[in-house]
Amino acid sequence: MQSSMPTPPHTNGSNGSASLFQLDQNSSHALDTEYHEHKNVSVDQLSSHLDQSVSEIVDGSPVSEASGSSVGYQVTDQPARMSLPPVPTVPKRLLDQYGFFLDTDDANSSYILNAHEKKQYMDLEVEWLHLLENWDVSSRKKHSRIKKICRMGIPDSIRGNAWSAMAGVEKLRKPGLFESLVNSQDSPVIFETIERDIHRCYPNHMMFSQKNEEGQQNLRIVLRAYALYNSELGYCQGMGMIVGLLLMRMEPEDAFWLLVAILENYIQGYHSVNLYQLRLDASAFELAMQKYLKPVAKYMSKLDVSPLTYMTQWFLTLYTMALPWRTVLRVWDMFFCDGPKALFRVGMGILSAKKSYLFKNCPTSSDAIGFLLQVPKEFDDADALLKVCLKIKIKHDDMNKFRERTKKLHASLDEKLNKVSQEKG
């Protein structure tokens, strides 16, 4: 496996979003607080200040109060050009390099890349800028290289643009539509559900911690816009976690169109009222386990634990509630490149990596489910997890076969249930 792009080590912040699924989440999470706009920056322009930008992104710095805000925040890694919305004065709290609040014990966590790691970061950043300058050609001619560097980890400064490019956002974007949706006077009932969930999304991240401030307002704007855009689907729990991460990387309109791409091109049907596609993929996941992870499949079957019981949270939120934050970002890099197959691979990678723990420490279904919904902090080592994932050689043909088989099984079951219902009627 290729050496991954170096990133600062994870600290013990948590995204604090457990209540969205009525679960206690103690896993550490972190999120990069910077979004660089490289769309109109040439490679030559970037080269002149690359050393400075890389230092701002990845170098550690002494704990100090964040500038540019009346809030008494402190940071362990200086965010590059962080921009905070004006909020009421609150007690001083520490932030990790991704913008999540830290416990006092984590205050001294910092990391400085060595010269070799900085050069690797810079080289990847420049390569991505070259690829993005003419993405239509790059995506056709350099697909293998793109897949390789996605697995190494996309540089933080490039992630938002790279994700949007891989998702084909520009082909979906309709000028003026987002603004029209935002300014719409419609107020469907689903807005009430969205409102109840707003405060549950990343409450311990600086962007979303204050009620009705910019972060929560933007989250509300994007979710409402999508509910109007796709009135048939509207809103489903889990969407807020996806949108929240996107807003940490890009502006609301860009986040909206990338959400459209995710829900319509990557995981279509996952968030429907009856979770139809998610249920099919849960059955397909079980078939994949039986082929690639037989001992785990056998043990989970013995405990009567269906993949749907833990996959619902994993897949609906794209692992944002299940893994440490640095690892979440790496999973998303793979996801935008490989599609839903990446979700399967990561899920089976988790089961494979922790099978010994499951066998020894999870004698009941509740033990197993609780463990899988709160993946241990050691998965902050994204390279270790992805190495396990990539050993599981799931092919697109296999995915299609699993899905087709489960679709037939579900159709047969539905037919039998309808027949029984008609006979009783």
NORBELVEN-V704898 format. One line per field, one symbol per residue. psi: psi as a letter, one per 30 degrees, with the letter a starting at -180 (. if undefined). A space follows every 50 residues. Layout:
psi = ???
//
This chain:
psi = kkklkklklklhlkfggefeghkjjgkkllkkgkjkjgegkleeeeefge eeeeeeefklllklkklglfkhlllekjkjhkjkkkllklkklkkaffgk kllefgegklkkkleeeeeeeeeeeeeeeeefeieeeefefheeeeeefe ffkkkeffeeeeeeeefhefffkjkfeeeeeegkfkilffeeeeeffeff jhfgkffgfkkgaeeeeeeeeeeeeeeeeifeeckkkeeeeeeeeefffl leeeeeeeeeeefffehkfeglegheeeeefeeeeeeeefefieeeeeee eefhjkfffffeeeeeghgfgflleeeeeeeeeeefefafeeeeeeefee eeegeeeeeegifleeeeeeeffiklffgfieeeeeeeeffjikleeeee eeeeeeeeeeeeeeeeeeeeeeee.
//
